[in-house]
């Protein structure tokens, strides 16, 4: 799997995951999925993604090239805190 193909597949998977987990009583909002970080090592890929929704979620997609499996982890960001180092 190439880099571009992996990122596009991840965006599709995250969009589908988000659509399945939206509150069913709300209207479906328009949103985009974007990649934040990406790395490829040997036959493996990893990407961090997020959406334009203000829900604090981010997603990690990992592709195991040996097994040809893609794993999705969904995380909730609770805080973004600046810590000054002297």
N, CA, C and O of each residue as an XYZ file, in Angstrom:
344
protein
N       0.852     -1.175      0.000
C       0.000      0.000      0.000
C       0.895      1.234      0.000
O       1.830      1.333      0.795
N       0.605      2.163     -0.886
C       1.376      3.399     -0.957
C       0.922      4.422      0.070
O      -0.129      4.267      0.692
N       1.727      5.479      0.245
C       1.445      6.517      1.240
C       0.096      7.183      0.999
O      -0.724      7.283      1.911
N      -0.132      7.642     -0.238
C      -1.371      8.352     -0.556
C      -2.588      7.439     -0.380
O      -3.611      7.849      0.168
N      -2.461      6.208     -0.848
C      -3.551      5.236     -0.715
C      -3.879      4.995      0.761
O      -5.049      4.909      1.132
N      -2.849      4.886      1.600
C      -3.052      4.674      3.035
C      -3.801      5.848      3.664
O      -4.777      5.644      4.387
N      -3.350      7.072      3.395
C      -3.984      8.260      3.985
C      -5.447      8.357      3.536
O      -6.324      8.628      4.355
N      -5.713      8.142      2.260
C      -7.089      8.214      1.760
C      -7.966      7.139      2.405
O      -9.113      7.409      2.762
N      -7.439      5.932      2.556
C      -8.181      4.846      3.215
C      -8.477      5.217      4.668
O      -9.584      4.983      5.152
N      -7.502      5.789      5.362
C      -7.699      6.217      6.757
C      -8.786      7.274      6.858
O      -9.630      7.212      7.752
N      -8.774      8.245      5.947
C      -9.798      9.293      5.964
C     -11.187      8.695      5.765
O     -12.139      9.107      6.427
N     -11.309      7.732      4.862
C     -12.595      7.061      4.636
C     -13.049      6.329      5.899
O     -14.212      6.423      6.292
N     -12.136      5.607      6.525
C     -12.461      4.824      7.722
C     -12.866      5.740      8.871
O     -13.838      5.457      9.572
N     -12.132      6.840      9.074
C     -12.461      7.774     10.156
C     -13.811      8.425      9.887
O     -14.624      8.546     10.803
N     -14.068      8.848      8.654
C     -15.351      9.478      8.328
C     -16.503      8.501      8.614
O     -17.516      8.888      9.197
N     -16.347      7.260      8.210
C     -17.375      6.244      8.460
C     -17.567      6.031      9.962
O     -18.699      5.934     10.436
N     -16.467      5.958     10.709
C     -16.538      5.770     12.160
C     -17.293      6.938     12.810
O     -18.166      6.725     13.652
N     -16.953      8.160     12.418
C     -17.605      9.342     12.993
C     -19.096      9.325     12.680
O     -19.919      9.576     13.560
N     -19.447      9.032     11.430
C     -20.866      9.009     11.035
C     -21.648      7.972     11.852
O     -22.799      8.212     12.215
N     -21.032      6.834     12.138
C     -21.694      5.788     12.922
C     -21.861      6.167     14.387
O     -22.728      5.623     15.071
N     -21.036      7.100     14.880
C     -21.058      7.440     16.295
C     -21.660      8.812     16.596
O     -21.649      9.248     17.747
N     -22.185      9.496     15.580
C     -22.863     10.768     15.831
C     -24.186     10.508     16.532
O     -24.778      9.438     16.388
N     -24.640     11.488     17.287
C     -25.939     11.390     17.952
C     -27.026     11.299     16.880
O     -27.142     12.188     16.037
N     -27.805     10.247     16.910
C     -28.813      9.987     15.876
C     -29.939     11.013     15.882
O     -30.646     11.145     14.883
N     -30.125     11.746     16.985
C     -31.198     12.733     17.056
C     -30.790     14.076     16.458
O     -31.642     14.940     16.253
N     -29.500     14.266     16.175
C     -29.004     15.513     15.596
C     -28.961     15.423     14.076
O     -28.923     14.336     13.501
N     -28.967     16.580     13.446
C     -28.717     16.620     12.008
C     -27.262     16.251     11.777
O     -26.404     16.548     12.608
N     -26.978     15.606     10.653
C     -25.598     15.222     10.336
C     -24.844     16.464      9.884
O     -25.170     17.046      8.849
N     -23.827     16.879     10.659
C     -23.076     18.077     10.284
C     -22.093     17.781      9.145
O     -21.637     16.650      8.973
N     -21.786     18.813      8.385
C     -20.733     18.667      7.387
C     -19.398     18.773      8.109
O     -19.221     19.631      8.973
N     -18.460     17.900      7.754
C     -17.144     17.950      8.378
C     -16.118     17.330      7.442
O     -16.448     16.543      6.555
N     -14.882     17.702      7.662
C     -13.761     17.151      6.905
C     -12.881     16.338      7.837
O     -12.851     16.574      9.045
N     -12.166     15.379      7.266
C     -11.162     14.598      7.981
C      -9.812     15.006      7.414
O      -9.647     15.103      6.198
N      -8.841     15.244      8.300
C      -7.512     15.650      7.832
C      -6.435     14.892      8.589
O      -6.628     14.487      9.736
N      -5.301     14.706      7.930
C      -4.188     14.019      8.589
C      -3.323     15.046      9.311
O      -3.029     16.122      8.789
N      -2.927     14.677     10.528
C      -2.114     15.537     11.389
C      -0.654     15.113     11.330
O       0.248     15.951     11.337
N      -0.431     13.806     11.273
C       0.929     13.255     11.295
C       0.909     11.918     10.588
O      -0.085     11.193     10.631
N       2.034     11.591      9.926
C       2.119     10.333      9.191
C       3.563      9.822      9.234
O       4.513     10.605      9.221
N       3.707      8.491      9.287
C       5.034      7.867      9.263
C       4.925      6.500      8.592
O       3.935      5.787      8.758
N       5.961      6.150      7.833
C       6.043      4.818      7.231
C       7.393      4.232      7.599
O       8.428      4.873      7.418
N       7.378      3.025      8.111
C       8.591      2.291      8.438
C       8.473      0.900      7.848
O       7.575      0.136      8.201
N       9.390      0.578      6.943
C       9.355     -0.680      6.209
C       7.988     -0.826      5.538
O       7.605      0.046      4.757
N       7.247     -1.888      5.813
C       5.954     -2.099      5.180
C       4.789     -1.602      6.039
O       3.633     -1.863      5.708
N       5.071     -0.896      7.130
C       4.041     -0.447      8.062
C       3.801      1.059      7.936
O       4.713      1.820      7.615
N       2.568      1.470      8.193
C       2.174      2.879      8.151
C       1.475      3.234      9.454
O       0.849      2.381     10.083
N       1.585      4.510      9.862
C       0.826      5.015     11.006
C       0.467      6.463     10.706
O       1.284      7.220     10.184
N      -0.770      6.842     11.043
C      -1.222      8.216     10.844
C      -2.104      8.638     12.001
O      -2.865      7.838     12.546
N      -1.992      9.912     12.371
C      -2.906     10.532     13.325
C      -3.802     11.453     12.523
O      -3.319     12.237     11.705
N      -5.101     11.365     12.751
C      -6.076     12.152     12.012
C      -7.043     12.826     12.964
O      -7.183     12.423     14.119
N      -7.708     13.854     12.468
C      -8.748     14.520     13.235
C      -9.813     14.994     12.258
O      -9.698     14.789     11.050
N     -10.853     15.631     12.793
C     -11.923     16.172     11.952
C     -12.124     17.639     12.284
O     -11.558     18.152     13.249
N     -12.930     18.305     11.483
C     -13.247     19.707     11.743
C     -14.378     19.855     12.761
O     -14.789     20.976     13.059
N     -14.886     18.745     13.298
C     -15.876     18.804     14.371
C     -15.200     19.265     15.662
O     -14.020     18.987     15.875
N     -15.917     19.948     16.500
C     -15.325     20.437     17.758
C     -15.627     19.473     18.902
O     -16.115     19.877     19.957
N     -15.329     18.188     18.675
C     -15.632     17.171     19.685
C     -14.396     16.705     20.458
O     -14.514     15.885     21.369
N     -13.217     17.215     20.108
C     -12.001     16.851     20.831
C     -11.479     15.460     20.524
O     -10.614     14.957     21.242
N     -11.985     14.828     19.475
C     -11.556     13.468     19.134
C     -10.372     13.505     18.169
O     -10.244     14.412     17.347
N      -9.517     12.498     18.292
C      -8.516     12.262     17.262
C      -8.378     10.760     17.082
O      -8.779      9.976     17.943
N      -7.807     10.375     15.956
C      -7.835      8.983     15.524
C      -6.451      8.544     15.091
O      -5.713      9.302     14.461
N      -6.109      7.327     15.430
C      -4.820      6.748     15.047
C      -5.099      5.531     14.173
O      -5.808      4.611     14.582
N      -4.540      5.533     12.974
C      -4.648      4.395     12.063
C      -3.274      3.765     11.920
O      -2.293      4.459     11.652
N      -3.202      2.460     12.095
C      -1.952      1.718     11.978
C      -2.161      0.581     11.005
O      -3.104     -0.198     11.141
N      -1.275      0.483     10.015
C      -1.349     -0.588      9.026
C      -0.205     -1.557      9.266
O       0.963     -1.169      9.233
N      -0.541     -2.823      9.508
C       0.442     -3.881      9.674
C       0.621     -4.532      8.305
O      -0.228     -5.304      7.858
N       1.731     -4.213      7.649
C       1.991     -4.708      6.303
C       2.196     -6.204      6.228
O       1.913     -6.809      5.194
N       2.681     -6.821      7.299
C       2.875     -8.272      7.302
C       1.536     -9.007      7.272
O       1.370     -9.989      6.549
N       0.581     -8.517      8.070
C      -0.727     -9.172      8.167
C      -1.771     -8.560      7.239
O      -2.869     -9.097      7.092
N      -1.423     -7.429      6.611
C      -2.363     -6.692      5.754
C      -3.632     -6.340      6.533
O      -4.750     -6.549      6.063
N      -3.421     -5.793      7.751
C      -4.517     -5.374      8.617
C      -4.339     -3.900      8.967
O      -3.219     -3.422      9.141
N      -5.458     -3.191      9.068
C      -5.441     -1.788      9.472
C      -6.221     -1.670     10.778
O      -7.338     -2.177     10.889
N      -5.633     -1.003     11.760
C      -6.247     -0.859     13.081
C      -6.625      0.607     13.294
O      -5.878      1.506     12.909
N      -7.775      0.843     13.903
C      -8.238      2.194     14.212
C      -8.371      2.340     15.723
O      -9.017      1.525     16.382
N      -7.755      3.382     16.261
C      -7.930      3.758     17.662
C      -8.567      5.135     17.680
O      -8.151      6.014     16.926
N      -9.569      5.341     18.527
C     -10.244      6.630     18.669
C      -9.977      7.154     20.079
O     -10.157      6.441     21.066
N      -9.546      8.405     20.153
C      -9.176      9.023     21.429
C      -9.934     10.322     21.637
O     -10.285     11.012     20.680
N     -10.177     10.643     22.883
C     -10.767     11.926     23.251
C      -9.690     12.780     23.902
O      -9.040     12.356     24.858
N      -9.511     13.969     23.383
C      -8.524     14.890     23.952
C      -9.189     15.654     25.097
O     -10.184     16.352     24.902
N      -8.632     15.512     26.268
C      -9.207     16.174     27.440
C      -8.585     17.513     27.747
O      -9.245     18.402     28.286
N      -7.317     17.665     27.409
C      -6.654     18.911     27.758
C      -5.443     19.113     26.859
O      -4.783     18.162     26.441
N      -5.176     20.374     26.580
C      -3.956     20.769     25.887
C      -3.320     21.841     26.762
O      -3.785     22.980     26.802
N      -2.274     21.474     27.448
C      -1.700     22.328     28.481
C      -0.258     22.657     28.125
O       0.521     21.777     27.758
N       0.086     23.935     28.239
C       1.463     24.377     28.001
C       2.239     24.328     29.322
O       1.802     24.871     30.337
N       3.378     23.674     29.283
C       4.231     23.590     30.457
C       5.558     24.238     30.082
O       6.277     23.728     29.223
N       5.878     25.333     30.707
C       7.115     26.059     30.423
C       8.297     25.332     31.049
O       8.260     24.964     32.224
N       9.331     25.131     30.267
C      10.561     24.529     30.753
C      11.642     25.594     30.738
O      11.859     26.248     29.719
N      12.313     25.770     31.851
C      13.365     26.797     31.938
C      14.690     26.269     31.513
O      15.680     27.001     31.527
